[in-house]
Amino acid sequence: MSNITRFDPFNEITRFEPFMDMNDFIKSFSMRPFMRDIEYEPQMKIDVSEADGSYLVKAEIPGVNKDDIHISVDGNVVSISAEVKKEKEEKKDEKVIRSERYFGKVSRSFTLASEVDADKVQAKYTNGVLEVTMPKKTNGKKKSIAVS
């Protein structure tokens, strides 16, 4: 498992160093290019909506091959995971100036209010957005129980 850390552009501001001169702090902060060429770690943003008898899940997973996306349903627990692979190479005059790559896995799991009929789940991946339609499981007839 790789060690992926989230980039925080305000880390220098929030870090408190009591022996640092304020002028040194301002100089060190302003010397760096701020918010330029920032590579963010991959994240999965999810929207879950409920319609008549089914759930619709939209997950943003840009830059992922559809064969690397895995969905599992266990009752009312849904898990979505994807293998993320990115390679970037910057050349100047046929010489490699910079080469970066990262490989990792993003995943999200959540619990729905009702169980899902796993046999009728449909998923499609278009333009970096995964859409999963999950019909609710019908538990048969409603039965009233008399309290004695």
N, C-alpha and C positions, 0 to 999 in steps of 0.2 A: 504494500500500500504506500502510495507516495504521500509526502507531507505537503499538502496544499494549504496555503494560508491566504486569507482574504486581505486584499489591499485596502488600506485605510488612508485616504489622502490627508486626513486631519490628524494623523498620528503624531506629527511633530508639534502640532499646536497643543494637543491634550497632554503630552508627556511633560511632566514637571521635573526640571532639574534645578535644584535650589542654588547651585554654585555657578550657573551659567549666566553670563552678563546678557542683558536684554539686547544690546547692540549685536552681540555675537549670534544670538538667537535669530534676529531679523535677517542678518547677513546670510546665515546658513540656510534659512528657509527660502530666501529670494534667489539664491544662486541656482537652485534646482528648477528644471522646467516643470511647472505645475500642471498636472492633468494632461500631459502630452504622452502619446504612445502608451497608454495604460492598457494592460492586458488583464481582464478580469477573469477570475476563476469561473468555470461553468456553473450555472445555476439552473434550476427548473422552476419556473413560475406556473402555478396551477390555479385554474378557475373551476369550481364545481357548481353546477346548477341542477335543479330538480324540476322535471316536467311531469306530465301525466304518466305515471307508472314507470318512469325511468330517470336515470341520472345522466348528465352530460359532463364529461371532464375534458377541459382543454388545457394542454400542457405545452408550454413554449420550451422547445429543445432544439435550438438552432445549430446547424453544422453537424448534425448526427446522421449517420446512415440508418435507414429504417430497419435494417437487419440487426442493428445493435441495440434496439429498443426491446425491452421485455416487460410484459404486463402480467401480473398474477392477481387472481381474485379468490379470496377464501372467506366465504360467507359475506360479511359486510366490510371486510378489510381489503383495501386495494393497494397494491404496490406497483410503482412504475420505476424502472431503472434504465439507464442508457450508458453505453461506453462512449466516452468522449476522446477523440484523437485529433490533435491539431499540431501541424508542423509549419514553421515559418522560416524562410531563409531569405536573407537580404544580401544581394550581390552588388558590387561596384567594380566595374572594369574586369569582369570575370573572376574576381576574387570574393570569397565569402567574407562579408563584413560581420554579419551576425546570423546566428542560427538558433532558433528556439523551438522547443517542442514540449508538449505536455500530453499525458495520457492519464485518464482517470475515469471515475464512475460517479454519476450523479443518480440519486434515488430519492423518492418521496413515497411515504406510506401514510394512509389516512383511513379513518373509520367512517362509514356512512350510517345513517339512521336505520335503514332497512337492508335486508340481505339482497344480494344481487344474483340473478339467474346467470351463472357463469357460462352456460351453454349458448346463450344468446348475445354475448358481448361482442360488439363490433368496434374495430379501431382502424383509423386511417391517418396517415402522416403526409401532410402537404405543406411545403414552404416553411419548414421548421416548427409547425404546430401539429401536435398529436391530438386527435379528437377521438374520444372513447365514449360510445353509447352503451350504457349498462341498464337493461330492464330490471325492474324490481321483481323479486321472486314472490309469486302469489302463494300464500300459505293455505290455500283452500278456503273453506267456508268459515265465516265468523260464528263463534259459538258463545252463547251467554251461559254463565254458570250461576246457579242459585246458591246463595250463602245460607247454610243451615245453622 
